[in-house]
Amino acid sequence: MAKAVNCPCGEVISAETDDELVTLVQQHGKDVHNQAPSREDVLAMAHPAD
Ligand SMILES: [Zn+2]
């Protein structure tokens, strides 16, 4: 099932797999927020995307 993360900055990041979502959110965090969320952090923020 696809999942998505709504970043507090307003960006919505979605992916088909947990691994891809974690990679994309970590990259976004690094590029935009200078933060490195852990895999647990990303998955805790994730919700099903439709
Ligand atoms: Zn953001």
mmCIF file of the protein (N, C-alpha, C, O) and its ligand, coordinates in Angstrom:
data_MODEL
# 
_entry.id   MODEL 
# 
loop_
_entity.id 
_entity.type 
_entity.pdbx_number_of_molecules 
1 polymer     1 
2 non-polymer 1 
# 
_entity_poly.entity_id                      1 
_entity_poly.type                           'polypeptide(L)' 
_entity_poly.nstd_linkage                   no 
_entity_poly.nstd_monomer                   no 
_entity_poly.pdbx_seq_one_letter_code       MAKAVNCPCGEVISAETDDELVTLVQQHGKDVHNQAPSREDVLAMAHPAD 
_entity_poly.pdbx_seq_one_letter_code_can   MAKAVNCPCGEVISAETDDELVTLVQQHGKDVHNQAPSREDVLAMAHPAD 
_entity_poly.pdbx_strand_id                 A 
# 
loop_
_entity_poly_seq.entity_id 
_entity_poly_seq.num 
_entity_poly_seq.mon_id 
_entity_poly_seq.hetero 
1 1  MET n 
1 2  ALA n 
1 3  LYS n 
1 4  ALA n 
1 5  VAL n 
1 6  ASN n 
1 7  CYS n 
1 8  PRO n 
1 9  CYS n 
1 10 GLY n 
1 11 GLU n 
1 12 VAL n 
1 13 ILE n 
1 14 SER n 
1 15 ALA n 
1 16 GLU n 
1 17 THR n 
1 18 ASP n 
1 19 ASP n 
1 20 GLU n 
1 21 LEU n 
1 22 VAL n 
1 23 THR n 
1 24 LEU n 
1 25 VAL n 
1 26 GLN n 
1 27 GLN n 
1 28 HIS n 
1 29 GLY n 
1 30 LYS n 
1 31 ASP n 
1 32 VAL n 
1 33 HIS n 
1 34 ASN n 
1 35 GLN n 
1 36 ALA n 
1 37 PRO n 
1 38 SER n 
1 39 ARG n 
1 40 GLU n 
1 41 ASP n 
1 42 VAL n 
1 43 LEU n 
1 44 ALA n 
1 45 MET n 
1 46 ALA n 
1 47 HIS n 
1 48 PRO n 
1 49 ALA n 
1 50 ASP n 
# 
loop_
_struct_asym.id 
_struct_asym.entity_id 
A 1 
B 2 
# 
loop_
_chem_comp.id 
_chem_comp.type 
_chem_comp.mon_nstd_flag 
ALA 'L-peptide linking' y 
ARG 'L-peptide linking' y 
ASN 'L-peptide linking' y 
ASP 'L-peptide linking' y 
CYS 'L-peptide linking' y 
GLN 'L-peptide linking' y 
GLU 'L-peptide linking' y 
GLY 'peptide linking'   y 
HIS 'L-peptide linking' y 
ILE 'L-peptide linking' y 
LEU 'L-peptide linking' y 
LYS 'L-peptide linking' y 
MET 'L-peptide linking' y 
PRO 'L-peptide linking' y 
SER 'L-peptide linking' y 
THR 'L-peptide linking' y 
VAL 'L-peptide linking' y 
ZN  non-polymer         . 
# 
_pdbx_entity_nonpoly.entity_id   2 
_pdbx_entity_nonpoly.name        ? 
_pdbx_entity_nonpoly.comp_id     ZN 
# 
_pdbx_nonpoly_scheme.asym_id         B 
_pdbx_nonpoly_scheme.entity_id       2 
_pdbx_nonpoly_scheme.mon_id          ZN 
_pdbx_nonpoly_scheme.ndb_seq_num     1 
_pdbx_nonpoly_scheme.pdb_seq_num     101 
_pdbx_nonpoly_scheme.auth_seq_num    101 
_pdbx_nonpoly_scheme.pdb_mon_id      ZN 
_pdbx_nonpoly_scheme.auth_mon_id     ZN 
_pdbx_nonpoly_scheme.pdb_strand_id   A 
_pdbx_nonpoly_scheme.pdb_ins_code    . 
# 
loop_
_atom_site.group_PDB 
_atom_site.id 
_atom_site.type_symbol 
_atom_site.label_atom_id 
_atom_site.label_alt_id 
_atom_site.label_comp_id 
_atom_site.label_asym_id 
_atom_site.label_entity_id 
_atom_site.label_seq_id 
_atom_site.pdbx_PDB_ins_code 
_atom_site.Cartn_x 
_atom_site.Cartn_y 
_atom_site.Cartn_z 
_atom_site.occupancy 
_atom_site.B_iso_or_equiv 
_atom_site.pdbx_formal_charge 
_atom_site.auth_seq_id 
_atom_site.auth_comp_id 
_atom_site.auth_asym_id 
_atom_site.auth_atom_id 
_atom_site.pdbx_PDB_model_num 
ATOM   1   N  N  . MET A 1 1  ? 0.846  -1.199 0.000  1.00 0.00 ? 1   MET A N  1 
ATOM   2   C  CA . MET A 1 1  ? 0.000  0.000  0.000  1.00 0.00 ? 1   MET A CA 1 
ATOM   3   C  C  . MET A 1 1  ? 0.879  1.245  0.000  1.00 0.00 ? 1   MET A C  1 
ATOM   4   O  O  . MET A 1 1  ? 1.873  1.313  0.722  1.00 0.00 ? 1   MET A O  1 
ATOM   5   N  N  . ALA A 1 2  ? 0.515  2.199  -0.791 1.00 0.00 ? 2   ALA A N  1 
ATOM   6   C  CA . ALA A 1 2  ? 1.265  3.459  -0.819 1.00 0.00 ? 2   ALA A CA 1 
ATOM   7   C  C  . ALA A 1 2  ? 1.078  4.210  0.494  1.00 0.00 ? 2   ALA A C  1 
ATOM   8   O  O  . ALA A 1 2  ? 0.017  4.161  1.116  1.00 0.00 ? 2   ALA A O  1 
ATOM   9   N  N  . LYS A 1 3  ? 2.118  4.893  0.890  1.00 0.00 ? 3   LYS A N  1 
ATOM   10  C  CA . LYS A 1 3  ? 2.059  5.699  2.101  1.00 0.00 ? 3   LYS A CA 1 
ATOM   11  C  C  . LYS A 1 3  ? 2.543  7.110  1.787  1.00 0.00 ? 3   LYS A C  1 
ATOM   12  O  O  . LYS A 1 3  ? 3.256  7.341  0.811  1.00 0.00 ? 3   LYS A O  1 
ATOM   13  N  N  . ALA A 1 4  ? 2.138  8.039  2.634  1.00 0.00 ? 4   ALA A N  1 
ATOM   14  C  CA . ALA A 1 4  ? 2.542  9.423  2.444  1.00 0.00 ? 4   ALA A CA 1 
ATOM   15  C  C  . ALA A 1 4  ? 2.875  10.046 3.792  1.00 0.00 ? 4   ALA A C  1 
ATOM   16  O  O  . ALA A 1 4  ? 2.377  9.630  4.838  1.00 0.00 ? 4   ALA A O  1 
ATOM   17  N  N  . VAL A 1 5  ? 3.729  11.054 3.729  1.00 0.00 ? 5   VAL A N  1 
ATOM   18  C  CA . VAL A 1 5  ? 4.062  11.858 4.907  1.00 0.00 ? 5   VAL A CA 1 
ATOM   19  C  C  . VAL A 1 5  ? 3.747  13.313 4.579  1.00 0.00 ? 5   VAL A C  1 
ATOM   20  O  O  . VAL A 1 5  ? 4.195  13.838 3.560  1.00 0.00 ? 5   VAL A O  1 
ATOM   21  N  N  . ASN A 1 6  ? 2.971  13.962 5.451  1.00 0.00 ? 6   ASN A N  1 
ATOM   22  C  CA . ASN A 1 6  ? 2.726  15.393 5.316  1.00 0.00 ? 6   ASN A CA 1 
ATOM   23  C  C  . ASN A 1 6  ? 3.760  16.124 6.152  1.00 0.00 ? 6   ASN A C  1 
ATOM   24  O  O  . ASN A 1 6  ? 3.679  16.147 7.380  1.00 0.00 ? 6   ASN A O  1 
ATOM   25  N  N  . CYS A 1 7  ? 4.725  16.718 5.480  1.00 0.00 ? 7   CYS A N  1 
ATOM   26  C  CA . CYS A 1 7  ? 5.758  17.455 6.196  1.00 0.00 ? 7   CYS A CA 1 
ATOM   27  C  C  . CYS A 1 7  ? 5.153  18.735 6.770  1.00 0.00 ? 7   CYS A C  1 
ATOM   28  O  O  . CYS A 1 7  ? 4.261  19.326 6.160  1.00 0.00 ? 7   CYS A O  1 
ATOM   29  N  N  . PRO A 1 8  ? 5.635  19.168 7.942  1.00 0.00 ? 8   PRO A N  1 
ATOM   30  C  CA . PRO A 1 8  ? 5.117  20.424 8.520  1.00 0.00 ? 8   PRO A CA 1 
ATOM   31  C  C  . PRO A 1 8  ? 5.280  21.618 7.588  1.00 0.00 ? 8   PRO A C  1 
ATOM   32  O  O  . PRO A 1 8  ? 4.567  22.608 7.749  1.00 0.00 ? 8   PRO A O  1 
ATOM   33  N  N  . CYS A 1 9  ? 6.186  21.564 6.628  1.00 0.00 ? 9   CYS A N  1 
ATOM   34  C  CA . CYS A 1 9  ? 6.383  22.688 5.704  1.00 0.00 ? 9   CYS A CA 1 
ATOM   35  C  C  . CYS A 1 9  ? 5.322  22.722 4.616  1.00 0.00 ? 9   CYS A C  1 
ATOM   36  O  O  . CYS A 1 9  ? 5.264  23.671 3.835  1.00 0.00 ? 9   CYS A O  1 
ATOM   37  N  N  . GLY A 1 10 ? 4.479  21.693 4.558  1.00 0.00 ? 10  GLY A N  1 
ATOM   38  C  CA . GLY A 1 10 ? 3.427  21.678 3.563  1.00 0.00 ? 10  GLY A CA 1 
ATOM   39  C  C  . GLY A 1 10 ? 3.669  20.699 2.427  1.00 0.00 ? 10  GLY A C  1 
ATOM   40  O  O  . GLY A 1 10 ? 2.761  20.400 1.651  1.00 0.00 ? 10  GLY A O  1 
ATOM   41  N  N  . GLU A 1 11 ? 4.896  20.202 2.330  1.00 0.00 ? 11  GLU A N  1 
ATOM   42  C  CA . GLU A 1 11 ? 5.223  19.217 1.304  1.00 0.00 ? 11  GLU A CA 1 
ATOM   43  C  C  . GLU A 1 11 ? 4.553  17.882 1.632  1.00 0.00 ? 11  GLU A C  1 
ATOM   44  O  O  . GLU A 1 11 ? 4.517  17.473 2.792  1.00 0.00 ? 11  GLU A O  1 
ATOM   45  N  N  . VAL A 1 12 ? 4.030  17.212 0.625  1.00 0.00 ? 12  VAL A N  1 
ATOM   46  C  CA . VAL A 1 12 ? 3.495  15.866 0.801  1.00 0.00 ? 12  VAL A CA 1 
ATOM   47  C  C  . VAL A 1 12 ? 4.395  14.911 0.027  1.00 0.00 ? 12  VAL A C  1 
ATOM   48  O  O  . VAL A 1 12 ? 4.579  15.046 -1.183 1.00 0.00 ? 12  VAL A O  1 
ATOM   49  N  N  . ILE A 1 13 ? 4.947  13.954 0.744  1.00 0.00 ? 13  ILE A N  1 
ATOM   50  C  CA . ILE A 1 13 ? 5.888  13.006 0.150  1.00 0.00 ? 13  ILE A CA 1 
ATOM   51  C  C  . ILE A 1 13 ? 5.238  11.640 0.182  1.00 0.00 ? 13  ILE A C  1 
ATOM   52  O  O  . ILE A 1 13 ? 4.866  11.156 1.251  1.00 0.00 ? 13  ILE A O  1 
ATOM   53  N  N  . SER A 1 14 ? 5.097  11.011 -0.971 1.00 0.00 ? 14  SER A N  1 
ATOM   54  C  CA . SER A 1 14 ? 4.447  9.711  -1.012 1.00 0.00 ? 14  SER A CA 1 
ATOM   55  C  C  . SER A 1 14 ? 5.317  8.713  -1.765 1.00 0.00 ? 14  SER A C  1 
ATOM   56  O  O  . SER A 1 14 ? 6.125  9.085  -2.616 1.00 0.00 ? 14  SER A O  1 
ATOM   57  N  N  . ALA A 1 15 ? 5.132  7.438  -1.434 1.00 0.00 ? 15  ALA A N  1 
ATOM   58  C  CA . ALA A 1 15 ? 5.905  6.379  -2.065 1.00 0.00 ? 15  ALA A CA 1 
ATOM   59  C  C  . ALA A 1 15 ? 5.141  5.072  -1.957 1.00 0.00 ? 15  ALA A C  1 
ATOM   60  O  O  . ALA A 1 15 ? 4.237  4.927  -1.134 1.00 0.00 ? 15  ALA A O  1 
ATOM   61  N  N  . GLU A 1 16 ? 5.521  4.123  -2.803 1.00 0.00 ? 16  GLU A N  1 
ATOM   62  C  CA . GLU A 1 16 ? 4.841  2.827  -2.833 1.00 0.00 ? 16  GLU A CA 1 
ATOM   63  C  C  . GLU A 1 16 ? 5.346  1.883  -1.756 1.00 0.00 ? 16  GLU A C  1 
ATOM   64  O  O  . GLU A 1 16 ? 4.628  0.966  -1.357 1.00 0.00 ? 16  GLU A O  1 
ATOM   65  N  N  . THR A 1 17 ? 6.561  2.088  -1.279 1.00 0.00 ? 17  THR A N  1 
ATOM   66  C  CA . THR A 1 17 ? 7.131  1.176  -0.287 1.00 0.00 ? 17  THR A CA 1 
ATOM   67  C  C  . THR A 1 17 ? 7.692  1.971  0.887  1.00 0.00 ? 17  THR A C  1 
ATOM   68  O  O  . THR A 1 17 ? 8.022  3.150  0.761  1.00 0.00 ? 17  THR A O  1 
ATOM   69  N  N  . ASP A 1 18 ? 7.793  1.293  2.038  1.00 0.00 ? 18  ASP A N  1 
ATOM   70  C  CA . ASP A 1 18 ? 8.372  1.940  3.211  1.00 0.00 ? 18  ASP A CA 1 
ATOM   71  C  C  . ASP A 1 18 ? 9.795  2.395  2.928  1.00 0.00 ? 18  ASP A C  1 
ATOM   72  O  O  . ASP A 1 18 ? 10.181 3.505  3.295  1.00 0.00 ? 18  ASP A O  1 
ATOM   73  N  N  . ASP A 1 19 ? 10.570 1.545  2.278  1.00 0.00 ? 19  ASP A N  1 
ATOM   74  C  CA . ASP A 1 19 ? 11.972 1.887  2.023  1.00 0.00 ? 19  ASP A CA 1 
ATOM   75  C  C  . ASP A 1 19 ? 12.078 3.149  1.187  1.00 0.00 ? 19  ASP A C  1 
ATOM   76  O  O  . ASP A 1 19 ? 12.892 4.026  1.477  1.00 0.00 ? 19  ASP A O  1 
ATOM   77  N  N  . GLU A 1 20 ? 11.246 3.245  0.136  1.00 0.00 ? 20  GLU A N  1 
ATOM   78  C  CA . GLU A 1 20 ? 11.294 4.412  -0.731 1.00 0.00 ? 20  GLU A CA 1 
ATOM   79  C  C  . GLU A 1 20 ? 10.834 5.654  0.034  1.00 0.00 ? 20  GLU A C  1 
ATOM   80  O  O  . GLU A 1 20 ? 11.421 6.728  -0.102 1.00 0.00 ? 20  GLU A O  1 
ATOM   81  N  N  . LEU A 1 21 ? 9.787  5.501  0.834  1.00 0.00 ? 21  LEU A N  1 
ATOM   82  C  CA . LEU A 1 21 ? 9.281  6.634  1.592  1.00 0.00 ? 21  LEU A CA 1 
ATOM   83  C  C  . LEU A 1 21 ? 10.352 7.154  2.555  1.00 0.00 ? 21  LEU A C  1 
ATOM   84  O  O  . LEU A 1 21 ? 10.589 8.359  2.645  1.00 0.00 ? 21  LEU A O  1 
ATOM   85  N  N  . VAL A 1 22 ? 10.986 6.240  3.263  1.00 0.00 ? 22  VAL A N  1 
ATOM   86  C  CA . VAL A 1 22 ? 12.041 6.644  4.205  1.00 0.00 ? 22  VAL A CA 1 
ATOM   87  C  C  . VAL A 1 22 ? 13.149 7.390  3.473  1.00 0.00 ? 22  VAL A C  1 
ATOM   88  O  O  . VAL A 1 22 ? 13.619 8.427  3.941  1.00 0.00 ? 22  VAL A O  1 
ATOM   89  N  N  . THR A 1 23 ? 13.561 6.869  2.337  1.00 0.00 ? 23  THR A N  1 
ATOM   90  C  CA . THR A 1 23 ? 14.626 7.520  1.561  1.00 0.00 ? 23  THR A CA 1 
ATOM   91  C  C  . THR A 1 23 ? 14.211 8.919  1.134  1.00 0.00 ? 23  THR A C  1 
ATOM   92  O  O  . THR A 1 23 ? 14.982 9.868  1.277  1.00 0.00 ? 23  THR A O  1 
ATOM   93  N  N  . LEU A 1 24 ? 12.999 9.051  0.612  1.00 0.00 ? 24  LEU A N  1 
ATOM   94  C  CA . LEU A 1 24 ? 12.534 10.346 0.115  1.00 0.00 ? 24  LEU A CA 1 
ATOM   95  C  C  . LEU A 1 24 ? 12.377 11.360 1.240  1.00 0.00 ? 24  LEU A C  1 
ATOM   96  O  O  . LEU A 1 24 ? 12.752 12.524 1.092  1.00 0.00 ? 24  LEU A O  1 
ATOM   97  N  N  . VAL A 1 25 ? 11.824 10.917 2.359  1.00 0.00 ? 25  VAL A N  1 
ATOM   98  C  CA . VAL A 1 25 ? 11.619 11.848 3.473  1.00 0.00 ? 25  VAL A CA 1 
ATOM   99  C  C  . VAL A 1 25 ? 12.953 12.248 4.089  1.00 0.00 ? 25  VAL A C  1 
ATOM   100 O  O  . VAL A 1 25 ? 13.147 13.407 4.456  1.00 0.00 ? 25  VAL A O  1 
ATOM   101 N  N  . GLN A 1 26 ? 13.870 11.297 4.203  1.00 0.00 ? 26  GLN A N  1 
ATOM   102 C  CA . GLN A 1 26 ? 15.193 11.641 4.735  1.00 0.00 ? 26  GLN A CA 1 
ATOM   103 C  C  . GLN A 1 26 ? 15.892 12.630 3.808  1.00 0.00 ? 26  GLN A C  1 
ATOM   104 O  O  . GLN A 1 26 ? 16.556 13.555 4.274  1.00 0.00 ? 26  GLN A O  1 
ATOM   105 N  N  . GLN A 1 27 ? 15.745 12.439 2.502  1.00 0.00 ? 27  GLN A N  1 
ATOM   106 C  CA . GLN A 1 27 ? 16.372 13.355 1.548  1.00 0.00 ? 27  GLN A CA 1 
ATOM   107 C  C  . GLN A 1 27 ? 15.741 14.741 1.652  1.00 0.00 ? 27  GLN A C  1 
ATOM   108 O  O  . GLN A 1 27 ? 16.442 15.753 1.641  1.00 0.00 ? 27  GLN A O  1 
ATOM   109 N  N  . HIS A 1 28 ? 14.416 14.779 1.752  1.00 0.00 ? 28  HIS A N  1 
ATOM   110 C  CA . HIS A 1 28 ? 13.714 16.057 1.911  1.00 0.00 ? 28  HIS A CA 1 
ATOM   111 C  C  . HIS A 1 28 ? 14.168 16.744 3.196  1.00 0.00 ? 28  HIS A C  1 
ATOM   112 O  O  . HIS A 1 28 ? 14.469 17.938 3.193  1.00 0.00 ? 28  HIS A O  1 
ATOM   113 N  N  . GLY A 1 29 ? 14.218 15.990 4.290  1.00 0.00 ? 29  GLY A N  1 
ATOM   114 C  CA . GLY A 1 29 ? 14.645 16.565 5.562  1.00 0.00 ? 29  GLY A CA 1 
ATOM   115 C  C  . GLY A 1 29 ? 16.038 17.147 5.488  1.00 0.00 ? 29  GLY A C  1 
ATOM   116 O  O  . GLY A 1 29 ? 16.309 18.214 6.038  1.00 0.00 ? 29  GLY A O  1 
ATOM   117 N  N  . LYS A 1 30 ? 16.916 16.443 4.810  1.00 0.00 ? 30  LYS A N  1 
ATOM   118 C  CA . LYS A 1 30 ? 18.297 16.898 4.681  1.00 0.00 ? 30  LYS A CA 1 
ATOM   119 C  C  . LYS A 1 30 ? 18.373 18.146 3.806  1.00 0.00 ? 30  LYS A C  1 
ATOM   120 O  O  . LYS A 1 30 ? 19.023 19.127 4.165  1.00 0.00 ? 30  LYS A O  1 
ATOM   121 N  N  . ASP A 1 31 ? 17.705 18.099 2.661  1.00 0.00 ? 31  ASP A N  1 
ATOM   122 C  CA . ASP A 1 31 ? 17.819 19.189 1.682  1.00 0.00 ? 31  ASP A CA 1 
ATOM   123 C  C  . ASP A 1 31 ? 17.114 20.455 2.151  1.00 0.00 ? 31  ASP A C  1 
ATOM   124 O  O  . ASP A 1 31 ? 17.629 21.561 1.984  1.00 0.00 ? 31  ASP A O  1 
ATOM   125 N  N  . VAL A 1 32 ? 15.929 20.286 2.738  1.00 0.00 ? 32  VAL A N  1 
ATOM   126 C  CA . VAL A 1 32 ? 15.064 21.435 3.014  1.00 0.00 ? 32  VAL A CA 1 
ATOM   127 C  C  . VAL A 1 32 ? 15.170 21.901 4.464  1.00 0.00 ? 32  VAL A C  1 
ATOM   128 O  O  . VAL A 1 32 ? 15.108 23.099 4.741  1.00 0.00 ? 32  VAL A O  1 
ATOM   129 N  N  . HIS A 1 33 ? 15.330 20.957 5.381  1.00 0.00 ? 33  HIS A N  1 
ATOM   130 C  CA . HIS A 1 33 ? 15.249 21.308 6.798  1.00 0.00 ? 33  HIS A CA 1 
ATOM   131 C  C  . HIS A 1 33 ? 16.548 21.094 7.559  1.00 0.00 ? 33  HIS A C  1 
ATOM   132 O  O  . HIS A 1 33 ? 16.629 21.402 8.748  1.00 0.00 ? 33  HIS A O  1 
ATOM   133 N  N  . ASN A 1 34 ? 17.565 20.568 6.883  1.00 0.00 ? 34  ASN A N  1 
ATOM   134 C  CA . ASN A 1 34 ? 18.829 20.259 7.549  1.00 0.00 ? 34  ASN A CA 1 
ATOM   135 C  C  . ASN A 1 34 ? 18.607 19.350 8.755  1.00 0.00 ? 34  ASN A C  1 
ATOM   136 O  O  . ASN A 1 34 ? 19.217 19.524 9.810  1.00 0.00 ? 34  ASN A O  1 
ATOM   137 N  N  . GLN A 1 35 ? 17.705 18.365 8.565  1.00 0.00 ? 35  GLN A N  1 
ATOM   138 C  CA . GLN A 1 35 ? 17.421 17.392 9.611  1.00 0.00 ? 35  GLN A CA 1 
ATOM   139 C  C  . GLN A 1 35 ? 17.515 15.999 9.006  1.00 0.00 ? 35  GLN A C  1 
ATOM   140 O  O  . GLN A 1 35 ? 17.388 15.822 7.794  1.00 0.00 ? 35  GLN A O  1 
ATOM   141 N  N  . ALA A 1 36 ? 17.737 15.019 9.863  1.00 0.00 ? 36  ALA A N  1 
ATOM   142 C  CA . ALA A 1 36 ? 17.830 13.641 9.391  1.00 0.00 ? 36  ALA A CA 1 
ATOM   143 C  C  . ALA A 1 36 ? 16.907 12.756 10.217 1.00 0.00 ? 36  ALA A C  1 
ATOM   144 O  O  . ALA A 1 36 ? 17.339 12.130 11.184 1.00 0.00 ? 36  ALA A O  1 
ATOM   145 N  N  . PRO A 1 37 ? 15.629 12.705 9.831  1.00 0.00 ? 37  PRO A N  1 
ATOM   146 C  CA . PRO A 1 37 ? 14.691 11.855 10.574 1.00 0.00 ? 37  PRO A CA 1 
ATOM   147 C  C  . PRO A 1 37 ? 15.093 10.386 10.451 1.00 0.00 ? 37  PRO A C  1 
ATOM   148 O  O  . PRO A 1 37 ? 15.562 9.938  9.404  1.00 0.00 ? 37  PRO A O  1 
ATOM   149 N  N  . SER A 1 38 ? 14.900 9.656  11.535 1.00 0.00 ? 38  SER A N  1 
ATOM   150 C  CA . SER A 1 38 ? 15.199 8.218  11.510 1.00 0.00 ? 38  SER A CA 1 
ATOM   151 C  C  . SER A 1 38 ? 14.082 7.480  10.766 1.00 0.00 ? 38  SER A C  1 
ATOM   152 O  O  . SER A 1 38 ? 13.004 8.022  10.519 1.00 0.00 ? 38  SER A O  1 
ATOM   153 N  N  . ARG A 1 39 ? 14.378 6.233  10.421 1.00 0.00 ? 39  ARG A N  1 
ATOM   154 C  CA . ARG A 1 39 ? 13.349 5.403  9.779  1.00 0.00 ? 39  ARG A CA 1 
ATOM   155 C  C  . ARG A 1 39 ? 12.092 5.327  10.662 1.00 0.00 ? 39  ARG A C  1 
ATOM   156 O  O  . ARG A 1 39 ? 10.967 5.412  10.169 1.00 0.00 ? 39  ARG A O  1 
ATOM   157 N  N  . GLU A 1 40 ? 12.306 5.168  11.970 1.00 0.00 ? 40  GLU A N  1 
ATOM   158 C  CA . GLU A 1 40 ? 11.158 5.110  12.889 1.00 0.00 ? 40  GLU A CA 1 
ATOM   159 C  C  . GLU A 1 40 ? 10.357 6.405  12.850 1.00 0.00 ? 40  GLU A C  1 
ATOM   160 O  O  . GLU A 1 40 ? 9.126  6.384  12.857 1.00 0.00 ? 40  GLU A O  1 
ATOM   161 N  N  . ASP A 1 41 ? 11.069 7.539  12.808 1.00 0.00 ? 41  ASP A N  1 
ATOM   162 C  CA . ASP A 1 41 ? 10.386 8.835  12.750 1.00 0.00 ? 41  ASP A CA 1 
ATOM   163 C  C  . ASP A 1 41 ? 9.525  8.928  11.492 1.00 0.00 ? 41  ASP A C  1 
ATOM   164 O  O  . ASP A 1 41 ? 8.367  9.343  11.543 1.00 0.00 ? 41  ASP A O  1 
ATOM   165 N  N  . VAL A 1 42 ? 10.109 8.536  10.372 1.00 0.00 ? 42  VAL A N  1 
ATOM   166 C  CA . VAL A 1 42 ? 9.386  8.644  9.102  1.00 0.00 ? 42  VAL A CA 1 
ATOM   167 C  C  . VAL A 1 42 ? 8.144  7.764  9.127  1.00 0.00 ? 42  VAL A C  1 
ATOM   168 O  O  . VAL A 1 42 ? 7.057  8.206  8.752  1.00 0.00 ? 42  VAL A O  1 
ATOM   169 N  N  . LEU A 1 43 ? 8.304  6.528  9.565  1.00 0.00 ? 43  LEU A N  1 
ATOM   170 C  CA . LEU A 1 43 ? 7.168  5.609  9.543  1.00 0.00 ? 43  LEU A CA 1 
ATOM   171 C  C  . LEU A 1 43 ? 6.106  6.017  10.562 1.00 0.00 ? 43  LEU A C  1 
ATOM   172 O  O  . LEU A 1 43 ? 4.920  5.757  10.360 1.00 0.00 ? 43  LEU A O  1 
ATOM   173 N  N  . ALA A 1 44 ? 6.526  6.655  11.653 1.00 0.00 ? 44  ALA A N  1 
ATOM   174 C  CA . ALA A 1 44 ? 5.561  7.149  12.640 1.00 0.00 ? 44  ALA A CA 1 
ATOM   175 C  C  . ALA A 1 44 ? 4.715  8.283  12.055 1.00 0.00 ? 44  ALA A C  1 
ATOM   176 O  O  . ALA A 1 44 ? 3.560  8.460  12.441 1.00 0.00 ? 44  ALA A O  1 
ATOM   177 N  N  . MET A 1 45 ? 5.287  9.043  11.129 1.00 0.00 ? 45  MET A N  1 
ATOM   178 C  CA . MET A 1 45 ? 4.564  10.162 10.509 1.00 0.00 ? 45  MET A CA 1 
ATOM   179 C  C  . MET A 1 45 ? 3.735  9.713  9.304  1.00 0.00 ? 45  MET A C  1 
ATOM   180 O  O  . MET A 1 45 ? 2.883  10.458 8.819  1.00 0.00 ? 45  MET A O  1 
ATOM   181 N  N  . ALA A 1 46 ? 3.983  8.517  8.834  1.00 0.00 ? 46  ALA A N  1 
ATOM   182 C  CA . ALA A 1 46 ? 3.360  8.068  7.575  1.00 0.00 ? 46  ALA A CA 1 
ATOM   183 C  C  . ALA A 1 46 ? 1.903  7.687  7.783  1.00 0.00 ? 46  ALA A C  1 
ATOM   184 O  O  . ALA A 1 46 ? 1.497  7.255  8.862  1.00 0.00 ? 46  ALA A O  1 
ATOM   185 N  N  . HIS A 1 47 ? 1.128  7.861  6.719  1.00 0.00 ? 47  HIS A N  1 
ATOM   186 C  CA . HIS A 1 47 ? -0.265 7.421  6.722  1.00 0.00 ? 47  HIS A CA 1 
ATOM   187 C  C  . HIS A 1 47 ? -0.579 6.876  5.339  1.00 0.00 ? 47  HIS A C  1 
ATOM   188 O  O  . HIS A 1 47 ? 0.118  7.190  4.374  1.00 0.00 ? 47  HIS A O  1 
ATOM   189 N  N  . PRO A 1 48 ? -1.617 6.064  5.234  1.00 0.00 ? 48  PRO A N  1 
ATOM   190 C  CA . PRO A 1 48 ? -1.942 5.492  3.919  1.00 0.00 ? 48  PRO A CA 1 
ATOM   191 C  C  . PRO A 1 48 ? -2.280 6.585  2.907  1.00 0.00 ? 48  PRO A C  1 
ATOM   192 O  O  . PRO A 1 48 ? -3.024 7.518  3.206  1.00 0.00 ? 48  PRO A O  1 
ATOM   193 N  N  . ALA A 1 49 ? -1.727 6.454  1.721  1.00 0.00 ? 49  ALA A N  1 
ATOM   194 C  CA . ALA A 1 49 ? -2.012 7.396  0.628  1.00 0.00 ? 49  ALA A CA 1 
ATOM   195 C  C  . ALA A 1 49 ? -3.013 6.765  -0.322 1.00 0.00 ? 49  ALA A C  1 
ATOM   196 O  O  . ALA A 1 49 ? -3.008 5.552  -0.532 1.00 0.00 ? 49  ALA A O  1 
ATOM   197 N  N  . ASP A 1 50 ? -3.859 7.586  -0.885 1.00 0.00 ? 50  ASP A N  1 
ATOM   198 C  CA . ASP A 1 50 ? -4.807 7.045  -1.863 1.00 0.00 ? 50  ASP A CA 1 
ATOM   199 C  C  . ASP A 1 50 ? -4.754 7.783  -3.162 1.00 0.00 ? 50  ASP A C  1 
ATOM   200 O  O  . ASP A 1 50 ? -5.490 7.451  -4.091 1.00 0.00 ? 50  ASP A O  1 
HETATM 201 ZN ZN . ZN  B 2 .  ? 9.433  19.793 4.649  1.00 0.00 2 101 ZN  A ZN 1 
# 
